[in-house]
Amino acid sequence: MSLRKLAATLCATAALVGGSLIGATSASAASSGPATAQLTCPYYYVCGQAANGSWFQYYDCDFEFQLPNLIGSGPLINNQTPGTVAKFYGKNHNLLFTSTAYDSRTVDWTPVWYVIAC
């Protein structure tokens, strides 16, 4: 298991215990292809899914979440209160981009390691 995947699993487990993570998963090794580009995202959440099937849904503000093992391009939906800004960071905590709600677009998730939902 890669260090990134282990760290993401530990972070997701901690967030799940705290009740702030709806779900994060990785595609199994037996997966037959990339994930579909369809993603549902509840109101008040920022959500994403990578080509490898890994996904997230977060809503807690002022907390930096380490994303699951996101590899490849896929949808980003910021369905938080209009005007709410989510910030996405690289491995070294460098700001890569922001998303202002409502936003729906395709993102290359591979360099993205962290998100602050709002």
Biopython code that builds the backbone (N, CA, C, O; Angstrom):
import numpy as np
from Bio.PDB.StructureBuilder import StructureBuilder

atoms = [
    (1, "MET", "N", (0.866, -1.169, 0.000)),
    (1, "MET", "CA", (0.000, 0.000, 0.000)),
    (1, "MET", "C", (0.909, 1.228, 0.000)),
    (1, "MET", "O", (1.840, 1.323, 0.800)),
    (2, "SER", "N", (0.631, 2.155, -0.896)),
    (2, "SER", "CA", (1.462, 3.343, -0.992)),
    (2, "SER", "C", (1.276, 4.213, 0.245)),
    (2, "SER", "O", (0.245, 4.144, 0.914)),
    (3, "LEU", "N", (2.273, 5.024, 0.540)),
    (3, "LEU", "CA", (2.205, 5.930, 1.679)),
    (3, "LEU", "C", (1.029, 6.879, 1.534)),
    (3, "LEU", "O", (0.340, 7.167, 2.513)),
    (4, "ARG", "N", (0.786, 7.376, 0.304)),
    (4, "ARG", "CA", (-0.337, 8.301, 0.083)),
    (4, "ARG", "C", (-1.667, 7.606, 0.365)),
    (4, "ARG", "O", (-2.551, 8.185, 0.995)),
    (5, "LYS", "N", (-1.808, 6.359, -0.103)),
    (5, "LYS", "CA", (-3.056, 5.637, 0.098)),
    (5, "LYS", "C", (-3.255, 5.324, 1.583)),
    (5, "LYS", "O", (-4.371, 5.433, 2.091)),
    (6, "LEU", "N", (-2.193, 4.939, 2.279)),
    (6, "LEU", "CA", (-2.281, 4.666, 3.705)),
    (6, "LEU", "C", (-2.684, 5.924, 4.465)),
    (6, "LEU", "O", (-3.565, 5.883, 5.324)),
    (7, "ALA", "N", (-2.031, 7.051, 4.145)),
    (7, "ALA", "CA", (-2.358, 8.307, 4.824)),
    (7, "ALA", "C", (-3.794, 8.720, 4.531)),
    (7, "ALA", "O", (-4.496, 9.197, 5.423)),
    (8, "ALA", "N", (-4.231, 8.542, 3.301)),
    (8, "ALA", "CA", (-5.611, 8.890, 2.931)),
    (8, "ALA", "C", (-6.601, 8.015, 3.674)),
    (8, "ALA", "O", (-7.645, 8.495, 4.117)),
    (9, "THR", "N", (-6.281, 6.720, 3.816)),
    (9, "THR", "CA", (-7.157, 5.808, 4.533)),
    (9, "THR", "C", (-7.268, 6.198, 5.996)),
    (9, "THR", "O", (-8.362, 6.204, 6.559)),
    (10, "LEU", "N", (-6.138, 6.525, 6.613)),
    (10, "LEU", "CA", (-6.148, 6.947, 8.010)),
    (10, "LEU", "C", (-6.924, 8.236, 8.196)),
    (10, "LEU", "O", (-7.683, 8.369, 9.156)),
    (11, "CYS", "N", (-6.745, 9.185, 7.292)),
    (11, "CYS", "CA", (-7.460, 10.454, 7.366)),
    (11, "CYS", "C", (-8.949, 10.233, 7.174)),
    (11, "CYS", "O", (-9.760, 10.808, 7.900)),
    (12, "ALA", "N", (-9.317, 9.410, 6.208)),
    (12, "ALA", "CA", (-10.736, 9.132, 5.951)),
    (12, "ALA", "C", (-11.369, 8.441, 7.147)),
    (12, "ALA", "O", (-12.514, 8.727, 7.496)),
    (13, "THR", "N", (-10.630, 7.529, 7.779)),
    (13, "THR", "CA", (-11.143, 6.848, 8.956)),
    (13, "THR", "C", (-11.371, 7.834, 10.094)),
    (13, "THR", "O", (-12.399, 7.778, 10.768)),
    (14, "ALA", "N", (-10.416, 8.740, 10.312)),
    (14, "ALA", "CA", (-10.558, 9.749, 11.363)),
    (14, "ALA", "C", (-11.736, 10.665, 11.080)),
    (14, "ALA", "O", (-12.481, 11.021, 11.993)),
    (15, "ALA", "N", (-11.906, 11.045, 9.830)),
    (15, "ALA", "CA", (-13.022, 11.920, 9.471)),
    (15, "ALA", "C", (-14.346, 11.195, 9.616)),
    (15, "ALA", "O", (-15.338, 11.801, 10.023)),
    (16, "LEU", "N", (-14.383, 9.899, 9.289)),
    (16, "LEU", "CA", (-15.602, 9.117, 9.411)),
    (16, "LEU", "C", (-16.020, 9.019, 10.863)),
    (16, "LEU", "O", (-17.204, 9.141, 11.176)),
    (17, "VAL", "N", (-15.063, 8.801, 11.757)),
    (17, "VAL", "CA", (-15.356, 8.739, 13.181)),
    (17, "VAL", "C", (-15.910, 10.084, 13.659)),
    (17, "VAL", "O", (-16.798, 10.123, 14.510)),
    (18, "GLY", "N", (-15.390, 11.175, 13.118)),
    (18, "GLY", "CA", (-15.863, 12.509, 13.492)),
    (18, "GLY", "C", (-17.185, 12.866, 12.846)),
    (18, "GLY", "O", (-17.784, 13.881, 13.202)),
    (19, "GLY", "N", (-17.657, 12.060, 11.904)),
    (19, "GLY", "CA", (-18.953, 12.285, 11.294)),
    (19, "GLY", "C", (-18.967, 13.296, 10.168)),
    (19, "GLY", "O", (-20.044, 13.696, 9.726)),
    (20, "SER", "N", (-17.819, 13.723, 9.690)),
    (20, "SER", "CA", (-17.810, 14.754, 8.668)),
    (20, "SER", "C", (-17.616, 14.210, 7.263)),
    (20, "SER", "O", (-17.712, 14.968, 6.297)),
    (21, "LEU", "N", (-17.350, 12.944, 7.124)),
    (21, "LEU", "CA", (-17.104, 12.355, 5.817)),
    (21, "LEU", "C", (-18.266, 11.460, 5.450)),
    (21, "LEU", "O", (-18.585, 10.522, 6.181)),
    (22, "ILE", "N", (-18.903, 11.739, 4.326)),
    (22, "ILE", "CA", (-19.979, 10.883, 3.848)),
    (22, "ILE", "C", (-19.383, 9.609, 3.283)),
    (22, "ILE", "O", (-19.866, 8.513, 3.568)),
    (23, "GLY", "N", (-18.320, 9.748, 2.469)),
    (23, "GLY", "CA", (-17.726, 8.547, 1.910)),
    (23, "GLY", "C", (-16.497, 8.851, 1.096)),
    (23, "GLY", "O", (-16.392, 9.907, 0.472)),
    (24, "ALA", "N", (-15.584, 7.933, 1.105)),
    (24, "ALA", "CA", (-14.411, 8.001, 0.242)),
    (24, "ALA", "C", (-14.027, 6.566, -0.039)),
    (24, "ALA", "O", (-13.978, 5.741, 0.874)),
    (25, "THR", "N", (-13.762, 6.273, -1.254)),
    (25, "THR", "CA", (-13.454, 4.900, -1.606)),
    (25, "THR", "C", (-12.460, 4.878, -2.747)),
    (25, "THR", "O", (-12.276, 5.876, -3.444)),
    (26, "SER", "N", (-11.839, 3.770, -2.929)),
    (26, "SER", "CA", (-10.933, 3.576, -4.057)),
    (26, "SER", "C", (-11.441, 2.428, -4.894)),
    (26, "SER", "O", (-12.040, 1.487, -4.372)),
    (27, "ALA", "N", (-11.209, 2.499, -6.180)),
    (27, "ALA", "CA", (-11.588, 1.404, -7.067)),
    (27, "ALA", "C", (-10.744, 0.188, -6.737)),
    (27, "ALA", "O", (-9.576, 0.323, -6.372)),
    (28, "SER", "N", (-11.310, -0.974, -6.859)),
    (28, "SER", "CA", (-10.563, -2.195, -6.574)),
    (28, "SER", "C", (-9.618, -2.497, -7.727)),
    (28, "SER", "O", (-9.761, -1.963, -8.827)),
    (29, "ALA", "N", (-8.664, -3.349, -7.455)),
    (29, "ALA", "CA", (-7.700, -3.733, -8.483)),
    (29, "ALA", "C", (-8.393, -4.467, -9.622)),
    (29, "ALA", "O", (-7.874, -4.507, -10.737)),
    (30, "ALA", "N", (-9.561, -5.049, -9.355)),
    (30, "ALA", "CA", (-10.276, -5.798, -10.382)),
    (30, "ALA", "C", (-11.159, -4.899, -11.242)),
    (30, "ALA", "O", (-11.873, -5.397, -12.113)),
    (31, "SER", "N", (-11.126, -3.616, -11.020)),
    (31, "SER", "CA", (-11.954, -2.697, -11.790)),
    (31, "SER", "C", (-11.655, -2.826, -13.274)),
    (31, "SER", "O", (-10.500, -2.953, -13.681)),
    (32, "SER", "N", (-12.723, -2.790, -14.086)),
    (32, "SER", "CA", (-12.543, -3.025, -15.516)),
    (32, "SER", "C", (-12.390, -1.755, -16.332)),
    (32, "SER", "O", (-12.291, -1.830, -17.557)),
    (33, "GLY", "N", (-12.368, -0.603, -15.705)),
    (33, "GLY", "CA", (-12.220, 0.627, -16.466)),
    (33, "GLY", "C", (-12.411, 1.841, -15.585)),
    (33, "GLY", "O", (-12.656, 1.712, -14.385)),
    (34, "PRO", "N", (-12.299, 3.034, -16.182)),
    (34, "PRO", "CA", (-12.432, 4.246, -15.403)),
    (34, "PRO", "C", (-13.865, 4.437, -14.923)),
    (34, "PRO", "O", (-14.809, 3.910, -15.511)),
    (35, "ALA", "N", (-14.007, 5.205, -13.840)),
    (35, "ALA", "CA", (-15.321, 5.506, -13.284)),
    (35, "ALA", "C", (-16.102, 6.394, -14.243)),
    (35, "ALA", "O", (-15.529, 7.104, -15.070)),
    (36, "THR", "N", (-17.406, 6.337, -14.113)),
    (36, "THR", "CA", (-18.225, 7.218, -14.937)),
    (36, "THR", "C", (-18.072, 8.646, -14.438)),
    (36, "THR", "O", (-17.658, 8.878, -13.302)),
    (37, "ALA", "N", (-18.408, 9.598, -15.297)),
    (37, "ALA", "CA", (-18.272, 11.005, -14.947)),
    (37, "ALA", "C", (-19.489, 11.524, -14.198)),
    (37, "ALA", "O", (-19.582, 12.724, -13.938)),
    (38, "GLN", "N", (-20.423, 10.649, -13.845)),
    (38, "GLN", "CA", (-21.596, 11.073, -13.099)),
    (38, "GLN", "C", (-21.285, 11.081, -11.620)),
    (38, "GLN", "O", (-20.683, 10.149, -11.087)),
    (39, "LEU", "N", (-21.707, 12.156, -10.964)),
    (39, "LEU", "CA", (-21.455, 12.308, -9.540)),
    (39, "LEU", "C", (-22.597, 13.102, -8.956)),
    (39, "LEU", "O", (-22.958, 14.155, -9.481)),
    (40, "THR", "N", (-23.168, 12.610, -7.876)),
    (40, "THR", "CA", (-24.185, 13.385, -7.177)),
    (40, "THR", "C", (-23.526, 14.011, -5.960)),
    (40, "THR", "O", (-22.640, 13.422, -5.341)),
    (41, "CYS", "N", (-23.968, 15.203, -5.630)),
    (41, "CYS", "CA", (-23.354, 15.948, -4.533)),
    (41, "CYS", "C", (-24.455, 16.664, -3.759)),
    (41, "CYS", "O", (-25.078, 17.582, -4.291)),
    (42, "PRO", "N", (-24.709, 16.263, -2.513)),
    (42, "PRO", "CA", (-25.772, 16.891, -1.729)),
    (42, "PRO", "C", (-25.504, 18.381, -1.490)),
    (42, "PRO", "O", (-24.363, 18.840, -1.537)),
    (43, "TYR", "N", (-26.567, 19.107, -1.237)),
    (43, "TYR", "CA", (-26.428, 20.536, -0.914)),
    (43, "TYR", "C", (-25.583, 20.677, 0.344)),
    (43, "TYR", "O", (-25.686, 19.857, 1.256)),
    (44, "TYR", "N", (-24.757, 21.700, 0.399)),
    (44, "TYR", "CA", (-23.789, 22.023, 1.464)),
    (44, "TYR", "C", (-22.474, 21.254, 1.344)),
    (44, "TYR", "O", (-21.608, 21.401, 2.206)),
    (45, "TYR", "N", (-22.298, 20.444, 0.310)),
    (45, "TYR", "CA", (-21.091, 19.628, 0.165)),
    (45, "TYR", "C", (-20.250, 20.067, -1.028)),
    (45, "TYR", "O", (-20.747, 20.686, -1.968)),
    (46, "VAL", "N", (-18.968, 19.732, -0.964)),
    (46, "VAL", "CA", (-18.085, 19.788, -2.121)),
    (46, "VAL", "C", (-17.667, 18.342, -2.369)),
    (46, "VAL", "O", (-17.278, 17.628, -1.445)),
    (47, "CYS", "N", (-17.754, 17.915, -3.650)),
    (47, "CYS", "CA", (-17.569, 16.513, -3.985)),
    (47, "CYS", "C", (-16.680, 16.364, -5.214)),
    (47, "CYS", "O", (-16.611, 17.259, -6.057)),
    (48, "GLY", "N", (-16.014, 15.243, -5.302)),
    (48, "GLY", "CA", (-15.202, 14.968, -6.473)),
    (48, "GLY", "C", (-15.017, 13.484, -6.662)),
    (48, "GLY", "O", (-15.165, 12.694, -5.730)),
    (49, "GLN", "N", (-14.688, 13.114, -7.904)),
    (49, "GLN", "CA", (-14.422, 11.718, -8.247)),
    (49, "GLN", "C", (-13.353, 11.681, -9.321)),
    (49, "GLN", "O", (-13.412, 12.434, -10.293)),
    (50, "ALA", "N", (-12.381, 10.810, -9.147)),
    (50, "ALA", "CA", (-11.302, 10.669, -10.119)),
    (50, "ALA", "C", (-11.581, 9.512, -11.065)),
    (50, "ALA", "O", (-12.498, 8.720, -10.844)),
    (51, "ALA", "N", (-10.787, 9.425, -12.114)),
    (51, "ALA", "CA", (-10.934, 8.373, -13.122)),
    (51, "ALA", "C", (-10.757, 6.979, -12.526)),
    (51, "ALA", "O", (-11.320, 6.015, -13.044)),
    (52, "ASN", "N", (-9.984, 6.857, -11.444)),
    (52, "ASN", "CA", (-9.766, 5.545, -10.837)),
    (52, "ASN", "C", (-10.900, 5.126, -9.908)),
    (52, "ASN", "O", (-10.832, 4.059, -9.297)),
    (53, "GLY", "N", (-11.949, 5.955, -9.790)),
    (53, "GLY", "CA", (-13.101, 5.596, -8.959)),
    (53, "GLY", "C", (-13.055, 6.151, -7.551)),
    (53, "GLY", "O", (-14.071, 6.123, -6.857)),
    (54, "SER", "N", (-11.921, 6.653, -7.104)),
    (54, "SER", "CA", (-11.845, 7.265, -5.776)),
    (54, "SER", "C", (-12.706, 8.520, -5.754)),
    (54, "SER", "O", (-12.776, 9.244, -6.747)),
    (55, "TRP", "N", (-13.362, 8.781, -4.627)),
    (55, "TRP", "CA", (-14.253, 9.929, -4.544)),
    (55, "TRP", "C", (-14.300, 10.478, -3.126)),
    (55, "TRP", "O", (-13.813, 9.854, -2.183)),
    (56, "PHE", "N", (-14.898, 11.660, -2.995)),
    (56, "PHE", "CA", (-15.057, 12.276, -1.678)),
    (56, "PHE", "C", (-16.299, 13.153, -1.665)),
    (56, "PHE", "O", (-16.797, 13.578, -2.707)),
    (57, "GLN", "N", (-16.792, 13.416, -0.440)),
    (57, "GLN", "CA", (-17.868, 14.368, -0.172)),
    (57, "GLN", "C", (-17.578, 14.977, 1.193)),
    (57, "GLN", "O", (-17.621, 14.275, 2.204)),
    (58, "TYR", "N", (-17.281, 16.280, 1.236)),
    (58, "TYR", "CA", (-16.967, 16.947, 2.497)),
    (58, "TYR", "C", (-17.834, 18.188, 2.678)),
    (58, "TYR", "O", (-18.254, 18.818, 1.707)),
    (59, "TYR", "N", (-18.096, 18.528, 3.943)),
    (59, "TYR", "CA", (-18.859, 19.734, 4.219)),
    (59, "TYR", "C", (-18.312, 20.559, 5.369)),
    (59, "TYR", "O", (-18.674, 21.729, 5.488)),
    (60, "ASP", "N", (-17.461, 20.011, 6.219)),
    (60, "ASP", "CA", (-16.940, 20.759, 7.362)),
    (60, "ASP", "C", (-16.036, 21.895, 6.924)),
    (60, "ASP", "O", (-15.159, 21.712, 6.080)),
    (61, "CYS", "N", (-16.252, 23.067, 7.501)),
    (61, "CYS", "CA", (-15.409, 24.233, 7.212)),
    (61, "CYS", "C", (-14.194, 24.262, 8.134)),
    (61, "CYS", "O", (-14.177, 23.629, 9.189)),
    (62, "ASP", "N", (-13.191, 25.004, 7.714)),
    (62, "ASP", "CA", (-11.995, 25.251, 8.523)),
    (62, "ASP", "C", (-11.276, 23.966, 8.937)),
    (62, "ASP", "O", (-10.687, 23.903, 10.016)),
    (63, "PHE", "N", (-11.324, 22.949, 8.086)),
    (63, "PHE", "CA", (-10.615, 21.703, 8.332)),
    (63, "PHE", "C", (-9.997, 21.249, 7.022)),
    (63, "PHE", "O", (-10.664, 21.223, 5.987)),
    (64, "GLU", "N", (-8.721, 20.892, 7.071)),
    (64, "GLU", "CA", (-8.046, 20.413, 5.866)),
    (64, "GLU", "C", (-8.171, 18.893, 5.796)),
    (64, "GLU", "O", (-7.651, 18.171, 6.647)),
    (65, "PHE", "N", (-8.870, 18.424, 4.763)),
    (65, "PHE", "CA", (-9.028, 16.993, 4.545)),
    (65, "PHE", "C", (-7.954, 16.509, 3.586)),
    (65, "PHE", "O", (-7.675, 17.168, 2.584)),
    (66, "GLN", "N", (-7.345, 15.358, 3.884)),
    (66, "GLN", "CA", (-6.471, 14.727, 2.911)),
    (66, "GLN", "C", (-7.365, 13.869, 2.032)),
    (66, "GLN", "O", (-8.132, 13.042, 2.524)),
    (67, "LEU", "N", (-7.259, 14.075, 0.733)),
    (67, "LEU", "CA", (-8.120, 13.375, -0.203)),
    (67, "LEU", "C", (-7.701, 11.915, -0.353)),
    (67, "LEU", "O", (-6.538, 11.576, -0.137)),
    (68, "PRO", "N", (-8.665, 11.037, -0.727)),
    (68, "PRO", "CA", (-8.294, 9.656, -1.012)),
    (68, "PRO", "C", (-7.415, 9.611, -2.255)),
    (68, "PRO", "O", (-7.167, 10.649, -2.868)),
    (69, "ASN", "N", (-6.958, 8.471, -2.623)),
    (69, "ASN", "CA", (-6.013, 8.279, -3.726)),
    (69, "ASN", "C", (-6.665, 8.633, -5.065)),
    (69, "ASN", "O", (-7.085, 7.744, -5.805)),
    (70, "LEU", "N", (-6.750, 9.927, -5.373)),
    (70, "LEU", "CA", (-7.401, 10.401, -6.594)),
    (70, "LEU", "C", (-6.394, 10.425, -7.739)),
    (70, "LEU", "O", (-5.393, 11.140, -7.686)),
    (71, "ILE", "N", (-6.674, 9.630, -8.780)),
    (71, "ILE", "CA", (-5.787, 9.545, -9.933)),
    (71, "ILE", "C", (-6.606, 9.774, -11.199)),
    (71, "ILE", "O", (-7.606, 9.093, -11.427)),
    (72, "GLY", "N", (-6.186, 10.722, -12.013)),
    (72, "GLY", "CA", (-6.857, 10.995, -13.272)),
    (72, "GLY", "C", (-7.904, 12.091, -13.163)),
    (72, "GLY", "O", (-8.131, 12.655, -12.093)),
    (73, "SER", "N", (-8.528, 12.375, -14.277)),
    (73, "SER", "CA", (-9.525, 13.441, -14.345)),
    (73, "SER", "C", (-10.900, 12.928, -13.958)),
    (73, "SER", "O", (-11.207, 11.743, -14.093)),
    (74, "GLY", "N", (-11.721, 13.853, -13.473)),
    (74, "GLY", "CA", (-13.090, 13.517, -13.109)),
    (74, "GLY", "C", (-13.824, 14.745, -12.643)),
    (74, "GLY", "O", (-13.253, 15.834, -12.593)),
    (75, "PRO", "N", (-15.104, 14.582, -12.295)),
    (75, "PRO", "CA", (-15.929, 15.724, -11.935)),
    (75, "PRO", "C", (-15.612, 16.312, -10.569)),
    (75, "PRO", "O", (-15.210, 15.612, -9.640)),
    (76, "LEU", "N", (-15.804, 17.610, -10.481)),
    (76, "LEU", "CA", (-15.798, 18.377, -9.231)),
    (76, "LEU", "C", (-17.141, 19.085, -9.179)),
    (76, "LEU", "O", (-17.541, 19.737, -10.144)),
    (77, "ILE", "N", (-17.837, 18.960, -8.058)),
    (77, "ILE", "CA", (-19.073, 19.702, -7.844)),
    (77, "ILE", "C", (-18.961, 20.402, -6.500)),
    (77, "ILE", "O", (-18.773, 19.759, -5.467)),
    (78, "ASN", "N", (-19.078, 21.719, -6.523)),
    (78, "ASN", "CA", (-19.143, 22.499, -5.296)),
    (78, "ASN", "C", (-20.602, 22.926, -5.154)),
    (78, "ASN", "O", (-21.036, 23.897, -5.774)),
    (79, "ASN", "N", (-21.352, 22.192, -4.333)),
    (79, "ASN", "CA", (-22.780, 22.422, -4.150)),
    (79, "ASN", "C", (-23.062, 23.025, -2.777)),
    (79, "ASN", "O", (-24.104, 22.771, -2.174)),
    (80, "GLN", "N", (-22.124, 23.819, -2.299)),
    (80, "GLN", "CA", (-22.294, 24.481, -1.019)),
    (80, "GLN", "C", (-23.163, 25.729, -1.198)),
    (80, "GLN", "O", (-23.623, 26.017, -2.303)),
    (81, "THR", "N", (-23.381, 26.454, -0.127)),
    (81, "THR", "CA", (-24.137, 27.698, -0.195)),
    (81, "THR", "C", (-23.499, 28.593, -1.251)),
    (81, "THR", "O", (-22.274, 28.712, -1.286)),
    (82, "PRO", "N", (-24.300, 29.230, -2.120)),
    (82, "PRO", "CA", (-23.727, 30.071, -3.181)),
    (82, "PRO", "C", (-22.676, 31.052, -2.654)),
    (82, "PRO", "O", (-22.881, 31.739, -1.653)),
    (83, "GLY", "N", (-21.547, 31.093, -3.362)),
    (83, "GLY", "CA", (-20.446, 31.975, -2.980)),
    (83, "GLY", "C", (-19.406, 31.335, -2.072)),
    (83, "GLY", "O", (-18.344, 31.918, -1.855)),
    (84, "THR", "N", (-19.686, 30.143, -1.534)),
    (84, "THR", "CA", (-18.739, 29.461, -0.651)),
    (84, "THR", "C", (-17.557, 28.958, -1.474)),
    (84, "THR", "O", (-17.733, 28.355, -2.532)),
    (85, "VAL", "N", (-16.346, 29.216, -0.969)),
    (85, "VAL", "CA", (-15.124, 28.882, -1.700)),
    (85, "VAL", "C", (-14.440, 27.660, -1.083)),
    (85, "VAL", "O", (-14.125, 27.647, 0.107)),
    (86, "ALA", "N", (-14.216, 26.641, -1.902)),
    (86, "ALA", "CA", (-13.415, 25.483, -1.514)),
    (86, "ALA", "C", (-12.015, 25.686, -2.097)),
    (86, "ALA", "O", (-11.862, 26.193, -3.208)),
    (87, "LYS", "N", (-10.997, 25.282, -1.333)),
    (87, "LYS", "CA", (-9.611, 25.450, -1.763)),
    (87, "LYS", "C", (-8.951, 24.083, -1.872)),
    (87, "LYS", "O", (-9.101, 23.234, -0.993)),
    (88, "PHE", "N", (-8.215, 23.881, -2.971)),
    (88, "PHE", "CA", (-7.574, 22.603, -3.263)),
    (88, "PHE", "C", (-6.059, 22.793, -3.316)),
    (88, "PHE", "O", (-5.559, 23.726, -3.943)),
    (89, "TYR", "N", (-5.332, 21.885, -2.641)),
    (89, "TYR", "CA", (-3.903, 22.026, -2.450)),
    (89, "TYR", "C", (-3.141, 20.806, -2.953)),
    (89, "TYR", "O", (-3.679, 19.700, -3.014)),
    (90, "GLY", "N", (-1.885, 21.028, -3.309)),
    (90, "GLY", "CA", (-0.986, 19.970, -3.736)),
    (90, "GLY", "C", (-0.320, 19.279, -2.565)),
    (90, "GLY", "O", (-0.598, 19.581, -1.404)),
    (91, "LYS", "N", (0.561, 18.350, -2.886)),
    (91, "LYS", "CA", (1.284, 17.544, -1.902)),
    (91, "LYS", "C", (2.011, 18.397, -0.857)),
    (91, "LYS", "O", (2.069, 18.034, 0.318)),
    (92, "ASN", "N", (2.562, 19.527, -1.294)),
    (92, "ASN", "CA", (3.310, 20.402, -0.382)),
    (92, "ASN", "C", (2.458, 21.534, 0.177)),
    (92, "ASN", "O", (2.980, 22.553, 0.628)),
    (93, "HIS", "N", (1.148, 21.346, 0.142)),
    (93, "HIS", "CA", (0.178, 22.325, 0.660)),
    (93, "HIS", "C", (0.181, 23.623, -0.129)),
    (93, "HIS", "O", (-0.203, 24.667, 0.398)),
    (94, "ASN", "N", (0.607, 23.574, -1.380)),
    (94, "ASN", "CA", (0.554, 24.745, -2.254)),
    (94, "ASN", "C", (-0.844, 24.820, -2.872)),
    (94, "ASN", "O", (-1.388, 23.809, -3.316)),
    (95, "LEU", "N", (-1.422, 26.025, -2.897)),
    (95, "LEU", "CA", (-2.756, 26.214, -3.451)),
    (95, "LEU", "C", (-2.722, 25.956, -4.956)),
    (95, "LEU", "O", (-1.962, 26.598, -5.681)),
    (96, "LEU", "N", (-3.550, 25.014, -5.427)),
    (96, "LEU", "CA", (-3.626, 24.694, -6.849)),
    (96, "LEU", "C", (-4.768, 25.437, -7.536)),
    (96, "LEU", "O", (-4.593, 25.975, -8.629)),
    (97, "PHE", "N", (-5.937, 25.466, -6.898)),
    (97, "PHE", "CA", (-7.090, 26.164, -7.464)),
    (97, "PHE", "C", (-8.173, 26.303, -6.403)),
    (97, "PHE", "O", (-8.116, 25.667, -5.350)),
    (98, "THR", "N", (-9.151, 27.135, -6.695)),
    (98, "THR", "CA", (-10.311, 27.303, -5.833)),
    (98, "THR", "C", (-11.573, 27.005, -6.635)),
    (98, "THR", "O", (-11.552, 26.959, -7.865)),
    (99, "SER", "N", (-12.646, 26.809, -5.927)),
    (99, "SER", "CA", (-13.950, 26.561, -6.535)),
    (99, "SER", "C", (-14.992, 27.329, -5.742)),
    (99, "SER", "O", (-15.142, 27.123, -4.537)),
    (100, "THR", "N", (-15.710, 28.212, -6.415)),
    (100, "THR", "CA", (-16.755, 28.994, -5.762)),
    (100, "THR", "C", (-18.112, 28.386, -6.103)),
    (100, "THR", "O", (-18.430, 28.187, -7.275)),
    (101, "ALA", "N", (-18.910, 28.093, -5.078)),
    (101, "ALA", "CA", (-20.228, 27.455, -5.278)),
    (101, "ALA", "C", (-21.186, 28.410, -5.988)),
    (101, "ALA", "O", (-21.136, 29.619, -5.760)),
    (102, "TYR", "N", (-22.014, 27.903, -6.803)),
    (102, "TYR", "CA", (-22.118, 26.578, -7.366)),
    (102, "TYR", "C", (-21.105, 26.453, -8.508)),
    (102, "TYR", "O", (-20.939, 27.364, -9.319)),
    (103, "ASP", "N", (-20.434, 25.298, -8.545)),
    (103, "ASP", "CA", (-19.445, 25.041, -9.577)),
    (103, "ASP", "C", (-19.513, 23.562, -9.944)),
    (103, "ASP", "O", (-19.630, 22.703, -9.069)),
    (104, "SER", "N", (-19.438, 23.271, -11.231)),
    (104, "SER", "CA", (-19.387, 21.900, -11.724)),
    (104, "SER", "C", (-18.448, 21.879, -12.921)),
    (104, "SER", "O", (-18.688, 22.561, -13.918)),
    (105, "ARG", "N", (-17.376, 21.094, -12.822)),
    (105, "ARG", "CA", (-16.389, 21.037, -13.896)),
    (105, "ARG", "C", (-15.567, 19.763, -13.785)),
    (105, "ARG", "O", (-15.711, 18.998, -12.831)),
    (106, "THR", "N", (-14.711, 19.545, -14.761)),
    (106, "THR", "CA", (-13.795, 18.414, -14.759)),
    (106, "THR", "C", (-12.427, 18.895, -14.274)),
    (106, "THR", "O", (-11.962, 19.970, -14.653)),
    (107, "VAL", "N", (-11.796, 18.085, -13.435)),
    (107, "VAL", "CA", (-10.515, 18.437, -12.817)),
    (107, "VAL", "C", (-9.543, 17.274, -12.995)),
    (107, "VAL", "O", (-9.954, 16.114, -12.954)),
    (108, "ASP", "N", (-8.270, 17.571, -13.190)),
    (108, "ASP", "CA", (-7.221, 16.550, -13.113)),
    (108, "ASP", "C", (-6.874, 16.417, -11.635)),
    (108, "ASP", "O", (-6.204, 17.285, -11.074)),
    (109, "TRP", "N", (-7.323, 15.341, -11.004)),
    (109, "TRP", "CA", (-7.172, 15.153, -9.553)),
    (109, "TRP", "C", (-5.785, 14.653, -9.146)),
    (109, "TRP", "O", (-5.440, 14.717, -7.966)),
    (110, "THR", "N", (-4.994, 14.164, -10.079)),
    (110, "THR", "CA", (-3.725, 13.538, -9.717)),
    (110, "THR", "C", (-2.826, 14.418, -8.838)),
    (110, "THR", "O", (-2.277, 13.904, -7.864)),
    (111, "PRO", "N", (-2.645, 15.715, -9.126)),
    (111, "PRO", "CA", (-1.769, 16.509, -8.255)),
    (111, "PRO", "C", (-2.452, 17.038, -6.987)),
    (111, "PRO", "O", (-1.801, 17.681, -6.163)),
    (112, "VAL", "N", (-3.755, 16.776, -6.820)),
    (112, "VAL", "CA", (-4.508, 17.337, -5.689)),
    (112, "VAL", "C", (-4.468, 16.371, -4.514)),
    (112, "VAL", "O", (-4.837, 15.204, -4.645)),
    (113, "TRP", "N", (-4.015, 16.868, -3.359)),
    (113, "TRP", "CA", (-3.870, 16.030, -2.165)),
    (113, "TRP", "C", (-4.776, 16.453, -1.024)),
    (113, "TRP", "O", (-5.164, 15.616, -0.209)),
    (114, "TYR", "N", (-5.127, 17.738, -0.944)),
    (114, "TYR", "CA", (-5.885, 18.251, 0.196)),
    (114, "TYR", "C", (-6.987, 19.198, -0.265)),
    (114, "TYR", "O", (-6.903, 19.813, -1.327)),
    (115, "VAL", "N", (-8.035, 19.298, 0.577)),
    (115, "VAL", "CA", (-9.107, 20.259, 0.319)),
    (115, "VAL", "C", (-9.560, 20.868, 1.641)),
    (115, "VAL", "O", (-9.644, 20.184, 2.662)),
    (116, "ILE", "N", (-9.845, 22.142, 1.602)),
    (116, "ILE", "CA", (-10.568, 22.816, 2.679)),
    (116, "ILE", "C", (-11.902, 23.189, 2.058)),
    (116, "ILE", "O", (-11.961, 24.012, 1.144)),
    (117, "ALA", "N", (-12.985, 22.574, 2.562)),
    (117, "ALA", "CA", (-14.294, 22.713, 1.928)),
    (117, "ALA", "C", (-14.788, 24.153, 1.935)),
    (117, "ALA", "O", (-15.403, 24.595, 0.964)),
    (118, "CYS", "N", (-14.536, 24.881, 2.993)),
    (118, "CYS", "CA", (-14.998, 26.269, 3.083)),
    (118, "CYS", "C", (-14.263, 26.982, 4.203)),
    (118, "CYS", "O", (-14.505, 28.164, 4.446)),
]
sb = StructureBuilder()
sb.init_structure("model")
sb.init_model(0)
sb.init_chain("A")
sb.init_seg("    ")
for serial, (resi, resn, name, xyz) in enumerate(atoms, 1):
    if name == "N":
        sb.init_residue(resn, " ", resi, " ")
    sb.init_atom(name, np.array(xyz, "f"), 0.0, 1.0, " ", f" {name:<3s}", serial, name[0])
structure = sb.get_structure()
